[in-house]
């Protein structure tokens, strides 16, 4: 009984520690792709308008920052935020890199989420926000990504 209690407490501590602060969302796709190849992970791109796009903000707050997604991402994904803010300033080089990525992946809606295999091919994408994610939460997003990871 004590052993089960201790295991449960340890699990809660691990999940409790895995929060949004544990995730690094760099803006460097080539670096993330190189890291993904080295670690046999996928690159997860979040095309967002972080300071103006309400669905993007919902996705960030209700899905991408939740402990379940954070724990999954730490193990399976290299994350890249491709942000198109209206109020925040960005260096010109970052603006140009984000524009090039949006063109490369034919992004026309925000948010757009794309999972890229280590070889650079797109394995999964979600254009726009799916309201079902609000009800189903991070588990639904993880299930979609995992579904794309399984061989046909």
C-alpha positions as YAML, in Angstrom:
chain: A
units: angstrom
residues:
- id: 1
  name: UNK
  ca: [0.00, 0.00, 0.00]
- id: 2
  name: UNK
  ca: [2.79, 2.42, 0.92]
- id: 3
  name: UNK
  ca: [4.62, 1.52, -2.30]
- id: 4
  name: UNK
  ca: [1.52, 2.38, -4.41]
- id: 5
  name: UNK
  ca: [1.11, 5.66, -2.54]
- id: 6
  name: UNK
  ca: [4.74, 6.60, -3.12]
- id: 7
  name: UNK
  ca: [4.52, 5.73, -6.84]
- id: 8
  name: UNK
  ca: [1.38, 7.82, -7.17]
- id: 9
  name: UNK
  ca: [3.03, 10.78, -5.45]
- id: 10
  name: UNK
  ca: [6.11, 10.48, -7.65]
- id: 11
  name: UNK
  ca: [3.92, 10.42, -10.77]
- id: 12
  name: UNK
  ca: [2.04, 13.51, -9.60]
- id: 13
  name: UNK
  ca: [5.31, 15.32, -8.97]
- id: 14
  name: UNK
  ca: [6.62, 14.49, -12.44]
- id: 15
  name: UNK
  ca: [3.40, 15.65, -14.13]
- id: 16
  name: UNK
  ca: [3.21, 18.67, -11.87]
- id: 17
  name: UNK
  ca: [6.73, 19.71, -12.84]
- id: 18
  name: UNK
  ca: [6.10, 19.23, -16.54]
- id: 19
  name: UNK
  ca: [4.58, 22.63, -17.27]
- id: 20
  name: UNK
  ca: [4.77, 25.23, -19.99]
- id: 21
  name: UNK
  ca: [7.97, 26.59, -18.45]
- id: 22
  name: UNK
  ca: [9.64, 23.25, -19.28]
- id: 23
  name: UNK
  ca: [9.01, 23.71, -22.98]
- id: 24
  name: UNK
  ca: [11.36, 25.58, -25.23]
- id: 25
  name: UNK
  ca: [9.68, 27.03, -28.33]
- id: 26
  name: UNK
  ca: [12.62, 28.30, -30.39]
- id: 27
  name: UNK
  ca: [12.03, 29.97, -33.73]
- id: 28
  name: UNK
  ca: [14.84, 28.18, -35.58]
- id: 29
  name: UNK
  ca: [13.43, 25.44, -37.84]
- id: 30
  name: UNK
  ca: [16.78, 24.24, -39.28]
- id: 31
  name: UNK
  ca: [18.22, 23.85, -35.78]
- id: 32
  name: UNK
  ca: [15.09, 22.03, -34.55]
- id: 33
  name: UNK
  ca: [15.18, 19.72, -37.58]
- id: 34
  name: UNK
  ca: [18.84, 18.86, -36.93]
- id: 35
  name: UNK
  ca: [18.01, 18.17, -33.27]
- id: 36
  name: UNK
  ca: [15.02, 16.04, -34.30]
- id: 37
  name: UNK
  ca: [17.24, 13.95, -36.56]
- id: 38
  name: UNK
  ca: [19.76, 13.45, -33.77]
- id: 39
  name: UNK
  ca: [17.09, 12.48, -31.22]
- id: 40
  name: UNK
  ca: [14.72, 10.64, -33.58]
- id: 41
  name: UNK
  ca: [11.88, 13.05, -32.84]
- id: 42
  name: UNK
  ca: [9.49, 15.04, -34.99]
- id: 43
  name: UNK
  ca: [9.47, 18.81, -35.34]
- id: 44
  name: UNK
  ca: [6.20, 20.41, -34.23]
- id: 45
  name: UNK
  ca: [5.56, 23.82, -35.79]
- id: 46
  name: UNK
  ca: [3.02, 26.20, -34.29]
- id: 47
  name: UNK
  ca: [2.13, 28.94, -36.78]
- id: 48
  name: UNK
  ca: [0.48, 31.56, -34.59]
- id: 49
  name: UNK
  ca: [-0.52, 35.15, -34.22]
- id: 50
  name: UNK
  ca: [0.29, 35.13, -30.52]
- id: 51
  name: UNK
  ca: [-0.89, 38.62, -29.65]
- id: 52
  name: UNK
  ca: [-3.98, 38.95, -31.84]
- id: 53
  name: UNK
  ca: [-5.33, 35.53, -32.87]
- id: 54
  name: UNK
  ca: [-7.92, 34.39, -30.34]
- id: 55
  name: UNK
  ca: [-7.97, 30.74, -31.49]
- id: 56
  name: UNK
  ca: [-4.15, 30.73, -31.27]
- id: 57
  name: UNK
  ca: [-4.31, 32.02, -27.73]
- id: 58
  name: UNK
  ca: [-6.93, 29.39, -26.81]
- id: 59
  name: UNK
  ca: [-4.76, 26.66, -28.29]
- id: 60
  name: UNK
  ca: [-1.71, 27.88, -26.37]
- id: 61
  name: UNK
  ca: [-3.55, 28.23, -23.08]
- id: 62
  name: UNK
  ca: [-5.86, 25.22, -23.16]
- id: 63
  name: UNK
  ca: [-3.79, 22.64, -25.03]
- id: 64
  name: UNK
  ca: [-0.11, 23.39, -25.66]
- id: 65
  name: UNK
  ca: [0.68, 24.49, -22.11]
- id: 66
  name: UNK
  ca: [-1.12, 21.63, -20.33]
- id: 67
  name: UNK
  ca: [0.97, 19.04, -18.45]
- id: 68
  name: UNK
  ca: [-0.15, 16.16, -20.70]
- id: 69
  name: UNK
  ca: [1.02, 17.89, -23.86]
- id: 70
  name: UNK
  ca: [4.17, 19.20, -22.21]
- id: 71
  name: UNK
  ca: [5.18, 15.70, -21.06]
- id: 72
  name: UNK
  ca: [4.47, 14.31, -24.54]
- id: 73
  name: UNK
  ca: [6.36, 17.10, -26.30]
- id: 74
  name: UNK
  ca: [9.44, 16.78, -24.10]
- id: 75
  name: UNK
  ca: [9.77, 13.13, -25.10]
- id: 76
  name: UNK
  ca: [8.63, 13.17, -28.73]
- id: 77
  name: UNK
  ca: [8.90, 16.62, -30.32]
- id: 78
  name: UNK
  ca: [11.23, 19.47, -31.13]
- id: 79
  name: UNK
  ca: [9.08, 22.59, -30.94]
- id: 80
  name: UNK
  ca: [9.17, 25.64, -33.18]
- id: 81
  name: UNK
  ca: [6.96, 28.69, -32.78]
- id: 82
  name: UNK
  ca: [6.40, 30.57, -36.02]
- id: 83
  name: UNK
  ca: [4.82, 33.77, -34.75]
- id: 84
  name: UNK
  ca: [3.19, 36.57, -36.73]
- id: 85
  name: UNK
  ca: [2.40, 39.16, -34.04]
- id: 86
  name: UNK
  ca: [0.79, 42.52, -34.70]
- id: 87
  name: UNK
  ca: [1.78, 44.32, -31.49]
- id: 88
  name: UNK
  ca: [5.09, 42.71, -30.53]
- id: 89
  name: UNK
  ca: [8.16, 43.65, -32.48]
- id: 90
  name: UNK
  ca: [10.43, 41.04, -34.01]
- id: 91
  name: UNK
  ca: [13.88, 41.25, -35.58]
- id: 92
  name: UNK
  ca: [13.71, 41.55, -39.37]
- id: 93
  name: UNK
  ca: [15.62, 38.27, -39.78]
- id: 94
  name: UNK
  ca: [12.99, 36.43, -37.72]
- id: 95
  name: UNK
  ca: [10.15, 38.02, -39.69]
- id: 96
  name: UNK
  ca: [11.79, 36.89, -42.94]
- id: 97
  name: UNK
  ca: [12.42, 33.36, -41.62]
- id: 98
  name: UNK
  ca: [8.80, 33.06, -40.43]
- id: 99
  name: UNK
  ca: [7.48, 34.30, -43.77]
- id: 100
  name: UNK
  ca: [9.68, 31.77, -45.61]
- id: 101
  name: UNK
  ca: [8.39, 28.93, -43.41]
- id: 102
  name: UNK
  ca: [4.78, 29.98, -43.96]
- id: 103
  name: UNK
  ca: [5.39, 29.94, -47.72]
- id: 104
  name: UNK
  ca: [7.28, 26.63, -47.59]
- id: 105
  name: UNK
  ca: [4.43, 24.94, -45.71]
- id: 106
  name: UNK
  ca: [1.64, 26.82, -47.52]
- id: 107
  name: UNK
  ca: [0.15, 28.25, -44.31]
- id: 108
  name: UNK
  ca: [-3.00, 30.27, -44.92]
- id: 109
  name: UNK
  ca: [-4.77, 30.13, -41.51]
- id: 110
  name: UNK
  ca: [-3.85, 30.64, -37.89]
- id: 111
  name: UNK
  ca: [-3.29, 28.61, -35.93]
- id: 112
  name: UNK
  ca: [-1.73, 25.98, -38.13]
- id: 113
  name: UNK
  ca: [0.07, 23.07, -36.50]
- id: 114
  name: UNK
  ca: [2.44, 20.91, -38.54]
- id: 115
  name: UNK
  ca: [4.40, 17.83, -37.51]
- id: 116
  name: UNK
  ca: [7.49, 17.19, -39.62]
- id: 117
  name: UNK
  ca: [9.46, 13.94, -39.72]
- id: 118
  name: UNK
  ca: [13.23, 14.09, -39.18]
- id: 119
  name: UNK
  ca: [13.69, 13.81, -42.97]
- id: 120
  name: UNK
  ca: [11.78, 17.08, -43.42]
- id: 121
  name: UNK
  ca: [8.52, 15.65, -44.80]
- id: 122
  name: UNK
  ca: [5.18, 16.74, -43.39]
- id: 123
  name: UNK
  ca: [3.51, 13.90, -41.49]
- id: 124
  name: UNK
  ca: [0.51, 15.70, -40.02]
- id: 125
  name: UNK
  ca: [-1.10, 19.12, -40.01]
- id: 126
  name: UNK
  ca: [-4.07, 20.97, -38.59]
- id: 127
  name: UNK
  ca: [-5.20, 24.14, -40.35]
- id: 128
  name: UNK
  ca: [-7.22, 26.40, -38.07]
- id: 129
  name: UNK
  ca: [-8.46, 25.59, -34.59]
- id: 130
  name: UNK
  ca: [-10.63, 22.54, -34.02]
- id: 131
  name: UNK
  ca: [-13.22, 23.35, -31.32]
- id: 132
  name: UNK
  ca: [-13.29, 19.66, -30.33]
- id: 133
  name: UNK
  ca: [-9.81, 20.15, -28.87]
- id: 134
  name: UNK
  ca: [-11.32, 22.37, -26.18]
- id: 135
  name: UNK
  ca: [-13.55, 19.53, -25.01]
- id: 136
  name: UNK
  ca: [-11.14, 16.68, -25.59]
- id: 137
  name: UNK
  ca: [-8.02, 18.55, -24.49]
- id: 138
  name: UNK
  ca: [-4.37, 17.70, -25.08]
- id: 139
  name: UNK
  ca: [-5.09, 13.97, -25.29]
- id: 140
  name: UNK
  ca: [-7.00, 14.53, -28.55]
- id: 141
  name: UNK
  ca: [-4.10, 16.43, -30.11]
- id: 142
  name: UNK
  ca: [-1.61, 13.82, -28.93]
- id: 143
  name: UNK
  ca: [-3.82, 11.05, -30.37]
- id: 144
  name: UNK
  ca: [-3.86, 12.78, -33.76]
- id: 145
  name: UNK
  ca: [-0.08, 13.14, -33.82]
- id: 146
  name: UNK
  ca: [0.42, 9.57, -32.64]
- id: 147
  name: UNK
  ca: [-2.00, 8.36, -35.31]
- id: 148
  name: UNK
  ca: [0.27, 9.90, -37.93]
- id: 149
  name: UNK
  ca: [3.33, 8.28, -36.33]
- id: 150
  name: UNK
  ca: [1.97, 4.76, -36.72]
- id: 151
  name: UNK
  ca: [2.82, 3.05, -40.03]
- id: 152
  name: UNK
  ca: [-0.16, 2.41, -42.33]
...
